[in-house]
Amino acid sequence: MTSDSNYDNISDSSNDSLLFSRLVHRHFRTNSLNKKFGGSGGYTTVEEPISPASHGQVYTDWTGAAVPPATLIDGWHKHLRRNLLGNPHSHHRPSAKAMEDIKRTRAAILDYFRAPHDEYEVIFTSGATSAIRLLEHYKFMGGEILLTADNHNSVNGLRETAKQSGAVVRYAPINGDLAIDADMLDRMLSFPRSNNQRLFAFPAKSNYAGTMHSLDWVRRAKSKGWDVLLDAAAFCANDRLDLGRVKPDFVPLSFYKMFGYPTGLGCLIIRKDAYSRMHKKWFAGGSILIVSVMMDFYAPEVLGYARFEDGTVNFGQIPAIIPGLQFLNSLGETKSHAVGLATVLYDRLAELRAGRGSILIHSARGNDTVTFSVKAGDKIINAWDFEKAANERGVFVRSGCFCNPGVNEKVFGYEIETYARLYNDAIMPDAITIEKLGEFSGGAPIGAIRASFGYANTIVDVECFTAVTRDILNQL
Ligand SMILES: Cc1ncc(COP(=O)(O)O)c(C=O)c1O
């Protein structure tokens, strides 16, 4: 089958993707910092994929999105040009081909995460957020949702669904070091407020500070009768979840955060026995077997995943996930590479002083992420101003609260009174603005700066990042 041999070629991408300037890296490979950082730090194994540093750009927003190797993109486009793919709901040959590719992709995803096929299934979505939104169909009625304060807004938003179903909503706090308060969480899990269905939702890795939360919370929560939503969207960028060992009920993720391409695709990996705790609230094309217009009657798809995949899945892109996963497999472990780079940056920033400027680091040392604020004298400057200044100098970094208000509130010591004033002052909902929040919080910062690393980053990026930060500090 031409398509399959072509397809296999796509997977072997790491060697072809040396598009970056070897000159720049040769220079840095010989410098003393790199020697210090090499060896077991392992960056030399992971500098093979394309690196934006080669083009004079420093990309340090890995938690935002991974950088794809060029061959993933080129290979897949070649595949699309050579193969006729049809809507998988039809039954002709192009349709059967698309259906078969999608089936193989489901299997490849389960294999990548070592998920037993008889236990887990893959529901394709447009990303982690729409995977989480599938929990709209969770039977919250009179039950409970327990969230950690460290959660992405895509998970926080589930509390509205839960509330509308009369469920209790509770938050488990985080500590000053941005780790989960283990005693409190243990107590909250042990003493639920409802005997009905209960969902505990937490991220495997914080998208704010890169904090790694213990995956043992999955086992502990399940042993106390909770269903578990483990948000792996940020985690999967540099870590691999082993669903042979950790057994959450729901795992949402986005593939662009893992290997950059394709975008617009994610999935919910779901334990098959969790379907019994879901009730699909509507039907749509693709997710039903029979619908009658004459009579108020429909029969949903029998297969679990099909019941939750509304409309036509992204058949032109889904199979491109396979070479993406194979690409990650070819790299092997990349976490120590990312952590190594982030740790060098952490140490550089911690001691950096220039002009009136200095750095206040919020994240813990030893993550793949450095989250910090810039100070001019005693005052923290607007994080957005730093992002803008860095951007002008070719360094790409993220600023804001990263859709994670719980950690942001902790980092900047926000008080409930601030929000109460903001809320009470507003005549209309749209009178609640970020500017007002800043004003009511007495000028407390409303966001931080996040530098996050992945397989395509090199020590060059850290060097440039530090130099650019020094330059910005000098001009404060
Ligand atoms: C922890 C976490 N959860 C969920 C999401 C949402 O992912 P997406 O925007 O791809 O749907 C993100 C995105 O940054 C994230 O970091």
The ligand as an SDF file (V2000), in Angstrom:
LIG
                    3D

 16 16  0  0  0  0  0  0  0  0999 V2000
   -3.2960   22.3180   31.9250 C   0  0  0  0  0  0  0  0  0  0  0  0
   -4.0850   22.7300   30.7130 C   0  0  0  0  0  0  0  0  0  0  0  0
   -5.3360   22.2860   30.5770 N   0  0  0  0  0  0  0  0  0  0  0  0
   -6.0790   22.6010   29.5120 C   0  0  0  0  0  0  0  0  0  0  0  0
   -5.6020   23.4060   28.5240 C   0  0  0  0  0  0  0  0  0  0  0  0
   -6.4670   23.7420   27.3560 C   0  0  0  0  0  0  0  0  0  0  0  0
   -5.8930   23.2420   26.1930 O   0  0  0  0  0  0  0  0  0  0  0  0
   -6.4420   23.6980   24.7590 P   0  0  0  0  0  0  0  0  0  0  0  0
   -6.3870   25.1960   24.7640 O   0  0  0  0  0  0  0  0  0  0  0  0
   -5.5040   23.0720   23.7930 O   0  0  0  0  0  0  0  0  0  0  0  0
   -7.8250   23.1870   24.6430 O   0  0  0  0  0  0  0  0  0  0  0  0
   -4.3040   23.9150   28.6300 C   0  0  0  0  0  0  0  0  0  0  0  0
   -3.7500   24.8370   27.6200 C   0  0  0  0  0  0  0  0  0  0  0  0
   -2.7990   25.5280   27.8130 O   0  0  0  0  0  0  0  0  0  0  0  0
   -3.5170   23.5550   29.7500 C   0  0  0  0  0  0  0  0  0  0  0  0
   -2.2570   23.9880   29.8820 O   0  0  0  0  0  0  0  0  0  0  0  0
  1  2  1  0
  2  3  1  0
  2 15  2  0
  3  4  2  0
  4  5  1  0
  5  6  1  0
  5 12  2  0
  6  7  1  0
  7  8  1  0
  8  9  2  0
  8 10  1  0
  8 11  1  0
 12 13  1  0
 12 15  1  0
 13 14  2  0
 15 16  1  0
M  END
$$$$
